[in-house]
């Protein structure tokens, strides 16, 4: 465009045809560059969620019966029969272990949308009657205890939040309550000196001047992303695999999901650096079953070799492009 301005300033030396051809050429160059960036975006983006979102309205709702669930892989009739018998036995056992107080609470909690939404999203219809109880009054090691004293083994660890076990967190809460008992948990504004101890440790560990406290990992990641957007005046966020699954990011908008160990993602970062507010990555996503850490999507990346090298490459690419890199450490078990 600077060249075009110069040509207009010396219009007596150029014909109208030359000026028109110059404008067309400049527009063509811009269109080619936009097409190149779009192609890089499509190459780097993780497309299955986008395709699924487009196809979802066309998929008919279907309630899966026990018979259909047990025959989904085309197993022989005798195997299907054993599966149905096993499901029925599990359902009877689950019902027999539920005491009167637990049944009363379970019936009442059916009116709580949160638990119903989780069951509908994660479990097939035939397995929802086997889902874990929605209430617990006590934890003991890896077990949860319901209102009737029934002990069940907690296989989920509260969706990974309790990576150190229940007893560790109970001890932390007890110690914390003892330290702030005289102040109380509902004093807003003034901080207990215990906060200074944590602040000092985090500053020494990170080498940074400032620290921000949040109630959950989702809030911390959201705050970090919004802080990057505010300071860079950019909106686009590149999130890799597991980091893109955080509920906090899915609701922000302007988040492009990419696959790790993918050279196309690095080319996209370089091409759209002027638009990217930050890059978010989970250091442990190489262990994901879905295969974000594998070059061929097989989930078998060596976190001590290939994935370590990938993280360093991503760090260098962000530095060259002047784009902040955020490490989502929620799943790594870092707790204070």
C-alpha positions in Angstrom: 0.0 0.0 0.0 3.0 2.3 0.5 4.1 1.6 -3.0 0.6 2.3 -4.3 0.5 5.7 -2.5 3.8 6.6 -4.1 2.5 5.7 -7.5 -0.6 7.8 -7.0 1.7 10.7 -6.0 3.5 10.4 -9.2 0.5 9.5 -11.3 1.7 11.4 -14.4 4.4 8.7 -14.8 1.9 5.8 -14.6 -1.1 4.9 -16.7 -4.5 4.1 -15.2 -4.1 0.5 -16.3 -0.9 0.2 -14.3 -2.6 1.6 -11.2 -5.6 -0.7 -11.5 -3.3 -3.7 -12.0 -1.3 -2.7 -9.0 -4.4 -2.5 -6.8 -5.6 -5.9 -8.1 -2.1 -7.4 -7.4 -2.1 -6.0 -3.8 -5.6 -7.3 -3.1 -4.6 -10.7 -4.5 -1.5 -10.8 -2.3 -3.7 -10.1 0.8 -6.2 -12.8 -0.2 -3.4 -15.3 -0.7 -2.0 -14.5 2.7 -5.4 -14.8 4.4 -6.0 -18.1 2.6 -2.5 -19.3 3.8 -3.3 -18.4 7.4 -6.7 -20.1 7.1 -5.1 -23.2 5.7 -2.6 -23.3 8.6 -5.4 -22.9 11.1 -7.3 -25.8 9.6 -4.1 -27.9 9.6 -3.3 -27.1 13.3 -6.9 -27.2 14.7 -8.2 -30.3 16.4 -11.3 -30.8 14.2 -13.4 -33.6 15.8 -15.1 -31.3 18.3 -16.0 -28.9 15.5 -17.3 -31.7 13.3 -19.3 -33.2 16.2 -20.9 -29.8 17.0 -22.0 -29.5 13.4 -23.4 -33.0 13.2 -25.1 -33.2 16.6 -28.4 -31.6 15.4 -28.7 -34.3 12.7 -28.2 -37.2 15.2 -31.4 -38.7 16.4 -31.8 -39.3 20.1 -31.7 -42.9 21.0 -32.1 -44.6 24.4 -29.8 -47.6 24.7 -31.5 -50.7 26.3 -29.6 -53.4 28.2 -29.9 -55.7 25.2 -28.5 -53.2 22.8 -25.6 -52.3 25.2 -24.6 -55.9 25.6 -24.7 -56.5 21.8 -23.0 -53.4 20.7 -19.8 -55.2 19.6 -21.7 -58.1 18.0 -20.8 -60.6 20.7 -22.3 -64.2 20.5 -25.7 -64.6 22.1 -24.4 -66.5 25.0 -21.9 -63.7 25.8 -24.7 -61.2 25.6 -26.8 -63.2 28.0 -23.9 -63.3 30.5 -23.5 -59.6 30.2 -27.2 -58.9 30.8 -27.2 -61.2 33.8 -24.1 -59.4 35.2 -25.7 -56.0 34.8 -28.9 -57.2 36.5 -26.8 -58.7 39.4 -24.9 -55.4 39.8 -28.1 -53.4 39.9 -29.6 -55.7 42.5 -26.5 -55.6 44.6 -26.4 -51.8 44.4 -30.0 -51.5 45.4 -29.6 -54.0 48.4 -26.6 -52.0 49.8 -28.6 -48.8 49.9 -30.1 -48.2 53.3 -33.3 -46.3 54.0 -31.6 -42.9 54.7 -29.6 -43.2 51.6 -32.7 -44.0 49.5 -34.4 -41.0 50.9 -31.5 -38.7 50.1 -31.0 -40.2 46.6 -34.6 -39.6 45.8 -34.4 -36.0 47.1 -31.1 -35.4 45.2 -32.7 -36.4 41.9 -34.1 -32.8 42.0 -30.6 -31.4 41.9 -29.7 -30.6 38.3 -25.9 -30.9 38.8 -25.8 -34.6 39.5 -28.4 -35.5 36.9 -26.5 -33.5 34.2 -23.3 -35.4 35.1 -25.0 -38.8 34.9 -26.7 -38.0 31.6 -23.4 -36.7 30.1 -21.1 -39.5 31.2 -23.1 -42.7 31.6 -25.3 -44.7 29.1 -28.9 -45.0 30.2 -28.4 -48.7 31.2 -25.6 -47.8 33.6 -27.0 -44.8 35.4 -28.7 -47.0 38.0 -25.2 -48.2 38.9 -23.7 -44.7 39.4 -22.1 -43.7 42.6 -24.2 -42.3 45.4 -24.6 -38.5 45.2 -24.0 -38.1 49.0 -21.4 -39.0 51.5 -20.9 -38.1 55.1 -17.3 -39.4 55.7 -14.2 -40.4 53.8 -11.7 -43.0 55.0 -8.6 -43.6 52.8 -9.9 -44.5 49.4 -13.4 -45.1 50.7 -16.6 -43.0 51.0 -19.2 -43.6 53.7 -22.9 -42.8 53.1 -25.6 -41.8 55.5 -26.3 -45.5 56.4 -22.6 -46.3 57.0 -22.1 -48.1 53.7 -18.5 -48.0 52.5 -17.8 -47.7 48.7 -14.5 -47.5 47.0 -14.0 -44.2 45.3 -12.4 -44.9 41.9 -12.6 -41.4 40.6 -10.7 -39.4 43.3 -13.3 -36.7 42.8 -12.4 -36.4 39.1 -8.7 -36.1 39.9 -9.0 -33.3 42.5 -7.8 -35.5 45.4 -4.5 -36.6 43.9 -3.0 -36.9 47.4 -5.9 -38.9 49.0 -8.7 -37.8 51.3 -6.7 -38.1 54.6 -4.0 -35.7 53.4 -6.6 -33.0 52.6 -8.5 -33.6 55.9 -5.2 -33.1 57.8 -4.5 -29.9 55.8 -8.0 -28.5 56.6 -7.7 -29.4 60.2 -4.3 -27.7 60.5 -5.6 -24.6 58.6 -8.7 -24.3 60.8 -6.5 -24.5 63.9 -4.3 -21.7 62.6 -7.2 -19.3 61.6 -9.7 -20.4 64.3 -9.5 -17.1 66.2 -9.9 -15.0 63.0 -12.7 -17.0 61.4 -13.2 -18.1 57.8 -15.6 -15.2 56.9 -13.5 -12.2 57.5 -13.2 -10.4 54.1 -10.4 -8.0 53.4 -7.7 -8.6 56.0 -5.5 -11.6 55.4 -4.1 -14.0 58.0 -0.3 -14.2 58.3 -0.5 -17.7 56.9 -1.1 -16.1 53.5 2.3 -14.4 53.7 4.0 -17.8 54.3 2.5 -19.2 51.1 3.2 -16.0 49.2 6.9 -16.1 50.2 7.2 -19.7 49.2 5.6 -19.2 45.8 7.7 -16.2 45.0 10.9 -18.1 45.8 9.7 -21.1 43.7 8.6 -19.2 40.7 11.1 -16.3 40.7 8.2 -13.9 40.0 7.3 -10.8 41.9 3.5 -11.3 42.1 1.2 -14.1 43.1 -2.6 -14.4 42.7 -4.8 -16.7 44.9 -7.8 -18.6 43.4 -10.4 -21.1 44.7 -9.9 -23.6 41.9 -7.7 -24.5 38.9 -10.4 -23.4 36.5 -10.6 -19.9 38.0 -6.8 -19.6 37.9 -6.6 -20.6 34.3 -9.4 -18.3 33.4 -7.8 -15.3 35.2 -4.5 -16.0 33.5 -6.0 -16.1 30.1 -8.0 -12.9 30.7 -4.9 -11.2 32.0 -3.0 -12.1 28.8 -5.9 -10.8 26.7 -6.0 -7.5 28.6 -2.3 -6.8 28.4 -1.7 -8.0 24.8 -4.9 -6.5 23.4 -5.3 -9.8 21.5 -8.1 -12.4 21.7 -7.1 -15.7 20.2 -6.0 -18.4 22.6 -4.2 -21.6 21.4 -4.9 -24.5 23.8 -3.3 -27.9 23.4 -5.3 -31.1 24.0 -6.1 -31.6 27.7 -5.8 -27.9 28.5 -8.6 -27.2 26.0 -10.9 -29.5 27.9 -11.0 -27.3 30.9 -14.5 -26.0 31.5 -13.1 -22.6 32.1 -11.7 -22.3 28.6 -14.7 -23.8 26.8 -16.9 -20.9 27.9 -14.5 -18.1 27.1 -14.8 -18.1 23.3 -11.9 -17.4 20.9 -10.1 -20.6 21.9 -8.6 -22.7 19.1 -7.7 -26.3 20.1 -4.5 -27.7 18.7 -2.7 -31.0 18.9 0.7 -31.3 20.6 3.8 -32.7 18.8 2.3 -31.1 15.6 4.6 -28.9 13.5 1.5 -27.3 12.0 0.6 -25.7 15.3 4.0 -24.1 15.5 3.6 -22.7 12.0 0.2 -21.4 13.0 1.6 -19.7 16.1 4.2 -17.9 13.9 1.7 -16.9 11.3 -0.9 -15.5 13.7 1.3 -14.3 16.5 -0.2 -10.8 16.2 -3.6 -12.3 17.1 -2.6 -14.8 19.8 -3.0 -13.6 23.4 -1.5 -16.7 24.9 -0.8 -20.4 24.5 -2.2 -22.9 27.2 -0.7 -26.3 27.6 -1.0 -29.1 30.2 2.5 -30.5 31.0 0.9 -34.0 31.6 -1.2 -34.2 28.5 1.2 -36.7 27.0 -0.3 -39.2 29.3 -3.8 -38.6 27.9 -5.5 -41.7 26.5 -6.8 -39.7 23.5 -3.2 -39.4 22.3 -2.5 -35.6 22.4 1.1 -36.4 23.3 1.7 -38.9 20.5 2.9 -37.9 17.1 0.5 -40.4 15.5 -2.3 -39.9 18.1 -1.6 -43.2 20.0 -1.0 -41.7 23.4 2.4 -43.5 23.7 4.7 -40.5 23.8 7.6 -40.7 26.2 7.1 -37.9 28.6 10.9 -37.9 29.4 12.0 -37.6 25.8 9.6 -36.6 22.9 7.2 -34.7 25.0 9.9 -32.9 27.0 11.5 -31.8 23.7 8.1 -30.7 22.4 7.4 -28.5 25.5 10.8 -26.9 25.1 10.2 -26.3 21.3 6.9 -24.7 22.2 8.5 -22.5 24.8 11.1 -21.3 22.3 8.4 -20.7 19.6 6.3 -18.6 22.1 9.4 -16.6 23.0 10.2 -15.8 19.4 6.6 -14.8 18.7 6.4 -12.8 21.9 3.4 -14.8 23.1 2.8 -15.7 26.8 2.9 -19.5 27.5 0.6 -20.7 30.3 1.2 -24.1 32.0 -1.9 -25.6 33.4 -0.5 -27.5 36.5 -3.8 -28.7 37.9 -3.3 -32.3 37.0 0.3 -32.4 38.1 -0.7 -32.4 41.7 0.9 -29.1 42.8 -0.9 -28.2 46.0 -0.2 -25.8 48.9 
